[in-house]
Amino acid sequence: MKQSCYFLAFLFSASLLFGQNFSQADAILQKNLTVYRNKVCVLVQQQGKPIYYRSIGGYDSLSIAAVASVSKTFSGVLMLALVDKGLLSLDDTLGKHLPIFTKYGKGSPTIRQLFSHSSGFPGDETSNFLSSRTMTLEEVANTVAETVPFAYQPGTAFAYGGVSMQVAGRIAEVVTGKSWNQAFEEYLGNPLGLSQTSFCLNSASNPRIAGGVCTSPKDIMLLAELILNRGKFQGKQLISAAVMEELWKDQTNKAPQLASPYPDKPRNNNPYAASTIYYGIGTWQDIYNPTTMYQEQISGAGAFGTYFWVDRVRGVTGVVFMSSLSAITTPFTFQLVDAIRTALSVSTSTREMVAQERMGIYPNPARGGHLYARTDKKGAASLVNTKGQIVLRFELSQMNRGLEVYDLPSGVYFLKSAFGIERVVLLPGGD
């Protein structure tokens, strides 16, 4: 009882410290501590600044543990780094880099499909090559080519698992001329400062690409911030914004899901009541706004319970870090994320929202009645409010000299054109 009272007192003082009312989140966490095995760390940041931190049972921001399928996001971002370096394309076929797959009639899946569980290969293995401590990635890939048949035609279904990503890991080795671990350190780990992250499961010669990472809340938040900031870290563009945007797209084309650990029609963490949550490049497409057609939140989640999310509407990154079972913890973690979102939706102004500047929109938030962009793109475009209503139609080239938006109320809008959707924040007042 004394421990419980002390915990509640700490939560109350911490909420006051960060200047936010997270009492509902605190109550959910306190009520479900046994679900988290009384050992959990929750860390939430907005615009890179901590706003909510809970360290319970010895787990803190520097604790290291295996995070299972959160690994998929780390690995997916590494693959995007290689895309950005021009070493491969997401639309390269498997056979282009590993001819043995063409030899066995399995060369058609793309890297995009390999990293979105839609490659045709079954999600799970029937032998133990994924967890082998004696095989190499090359040997694993060859084994898949020779012995694993397609479970469905590539691109026609979604079958969650680790087989296709293990094969993609071998492609990374081929195009870089380095081992997977060396490539990870050179292209992502060292530039991002992931000092507590490693592929700890299996062996160095056969790291578990889709599930073998050991890491900490601190390092997960570094990855999440890179995603939120569209590939930029400490003022340096590590991966181009356009390439990072692939994380925010349903890469499965809404293919039927043959196997998925994500709950159907989740009651929480699902504000638009989506019946199915789709998948990107190592990322769950958590929250898609069907009115604005804007992907608001993505996440990485593992079987040991750890879950992290990136909410680009509120400029928020967060992680719930644990060593438990996601099948048990996920409903409560989603309640916790909802409570944090609700607290922020009340207290966060449009001034604090993250600007998505894929077209170089400036200033953003826009002030003074004009919206500008340096762009060589041409074609029809429109500005749409959050209800999906078109409030302004124009030609993209007009943005070079500025669109007059004096008559529009302040708030969030979406610029829609043939080139995609850009999020714009309009604020009243002078420059």
C-alpha positions, 0 to 999 in steps of 0.5 A: 500500500505504501508503494502504491501511495508513493507512486501516485504522489510521484505521478501527481508531482510529475504531471505538475512538473511538465505542465500538463494534466495527464491524470487519466493516463496516470490512472490507467497506468496505475490500475494496470501495473500488474498487466505490465508486470510492475515494470514499465517505462513510459516516455512521451515528447512533443517537439523533442521536449519531454512532457510525460515520463514514468519509470516503474519497477526499475525500468527507465529511459536507459534500460535495455531489453529485447523489443521483438517486432519493434525491430522491424521499424529499425530495419525498415528505416535502415532500408530507406537509408540505403534507398536514399544512398541510391544503393537500391530501390523499393521497387527493385525485384528480389531477383535483381539482387539475389539471382538464385530466387529467379532460378527457382521462379521466385524473383518477382517480389519487390523490396517494398513487398518484402518489407510490408509482408506482402511478398508472397512468402509465408510469414512464419518459417516451417524450419528453424533457419530464422533463429539459426545461430550457425547459418549466415544470412546468405545461407538463409536466403538461399534456403528460402529460395530453394525450399519455401514456396509462395503462400500467395501471389506477391502483392495479393495478400498480407502475411505478417512474419519474419521470412521476407525481411530476413531475405531483404537483410541479405539484399542489404548485405549485397548492395553495401558489401558489408554485413547487416550489423556493419551496414546498420551501424554505418548508415543508421546506428552511428549517425543517429547515436543509437548507442544502446541498440544492437541486433542481439538475437541469433548471431552476427552472421544471421541477425534476426532482421524482423525481431532481433533488436535489443534497445532502450526507450532513449534509442527508440525515441531517437528513431521516433524523432528521426521519423517525426522530423522527416529524416532530419537529426540535429539539423542534418538531413540523414535521410531525405524527407521524400524517402522517409514518407514511405513509412507513412504509406500503406504499402500493401494496397489494402490487401487481404490480411491472412495473418496479422497481430494487430487487433481488428477494429481496435476499441482504442487508439483508433479515433476514426473507427478503422476496421483494419490497420494496414502496414507500411515499411516496418510500420503500422499505419495506426491512424488514418483520417478518411476525411482528409486522407492524411496518415496522422500516426504510425507505430512500431510494436513488438510481441514483448509489449513494447510499443512506440508511436509517432503522431505528426498532428500533435508533433508527439513521439512516445514509447511504452517500454516493457518485457511482457506479452503484447497480446495481454498489454496492447488493449491497456497500452492503447487506452494509455495512448488515447489518454495522452492524445486526449490530454494533448488535444485539449492543451495543444494549440496549432502553434505547436503542431508540426509542419509538414513541408514536403513542398517547402511551404513557408512560413508554416505555420503561415501568418499575415494572410499569405501562404507561400511555397518555392515550387516548380510543380504545376497543376490544379490544387486545392486547400481542404479543411479538416472536414474535407471541404474545399475552401480554396482552388488554385494553380500550384505555381501561384504559390511562388508569389503567395496565396491570399488566405485572409478570409480563412480562419486559423487552423489545420488545412490540407493542400491536395494536388496530384503530387500528394497531400501537404499539411498546412497550419494557418495562424492569424496576425502579422508576419 
